Amino acid sequence: ALSDFVSEIRAAGFRKVVHMGMGGSSLAPLAFQRIFPTGKNGIPLTVLDTTDPQTILRIERESSLTATLFIVASKSGTTAEPLAFGEYFYSKVKALRGEQAGKNFVAITDPGTPLVQLARDRSFRQVFLNFVDIGGRYSALSYFGLVPAALMDLDISELLIRALRMKHACDSCVPSQENPGVVLGVGMGELAEHHRDKVTFLMPESISTFGMWLEQLLAESTGKEGSGLLPVAGESLGPPSIYGKDRLFIYFRLQE
């Protein structure tokens, strides 16, 4: 279905994609956009996840609005920022295309949300209904992440295969000492009990955006009821003497 959709978008002559979301609905697309080059048959992707007026104006002026596909992404269908982005760009495109403006828009949301009805009222090109049991911050390998990745011409089949490989490695039947998820989770949990709860990511610049995604995932998943782990991403590395005794460092290394 995604392959057919991408073929349709290419055939329609779109030359740019703008993914509009906040938090969990935009961090995976942002990581894909910044880490991977656009594929040979892909369409350049821009992720809009800020209300900064200058950024919005820059995106508006960068290319032809009539040749831009806008993705409105919100699990609840009520998130204020992406809906505001959608309203703004819909009015701009409608001024150029009239009642055909909806053909420049796609929605990604849960079934039955207000965004579904809005998309129908405005005749959006496509509405991708996500699975309701997937929380926003866990949605990277659902439509929220896969639609923009497919439009970039990334190999989403390989992406899913590798994710499935890691899922099997972390299955409950795998001995705990051989299970990477258990080893990392127990390490973070035990060290947090000893007040080392500032989880600091050290990673190559080429995948630094991945740290932003992990930061939100870890903070929102564990930071409840006054407890949890505080992730630190994007911090410049300094000598050991500048750090307190509350740090846990996780080093990411790319295989050559």
C-alpha positions, 0 to 999 in steps of 0.5 A: 500500500505504501509503495502504491501511494509513493508511486501515485505521489511521484506520478502527480509531480510532487517535488517536496514533502513537508511532515507537520507534527510534534513530539512523537509524531515527528522525531522519527521522521526528523531522524530519517530526514537528517541521517539518511540521504534521499533515495534515487527516486525519493522526494526531499522531506522537510519536518516542521515541528516548531512554531517559529514564524521564520521557519514556517516562512522559510518552508513556505518560500523554499519551493512551489506550494502546489508541488508540495505534499503536506502531511498532517500528523497527530495521533489524537487528531487534536494536537494544536501545532500540526493542526495550526500548520495544516490550517496555514498551509491549506489556506495558502494552497487553496488560494492557488488551487481552489477546491483541489487544495486537498489533493496536496494534503495527507493525514496520519491519525487514529481512527475516529479523530477530528482530523479524520473528519477534517480530511474528509471534509477537505478531500485530502488525498489520503488518510492513513489510520494508525493502530490505536494501541500504539502510543505516540512515542512508540510510533516510529515504525507505524505510519507516522514514521514509515510514510515519510520514510517511504516518500524519501525512498528509504528501504522500509522493508529492510528497516522493518526486518532489522527492527524485527531482528532486534525484537527477536533478540529481546524476546522473553525466551532469550536468556537475560544475560544475552538479551540486549534490552534486558542488559541495558534496562537493568544497567540503567535501572540499577545505576538509577537506584544508586543516583546515577540517573542522568543518562548521557548519550555519546554518539557520532555527529552523523546520527546525532538526531537519533539522540533527540528521538531517544531523549524524548522516548526515555524521558516520557517513558520513565519520567512519571510521578516524580521519578525516572531517568533524565536523558542528556543528548547533544551535550559537548563531551568534556573531561571527567572532572566536570561531571558529577557522580549522577552520570551514566554514559551510553556510547553509540558506535557505528560499525565500519 
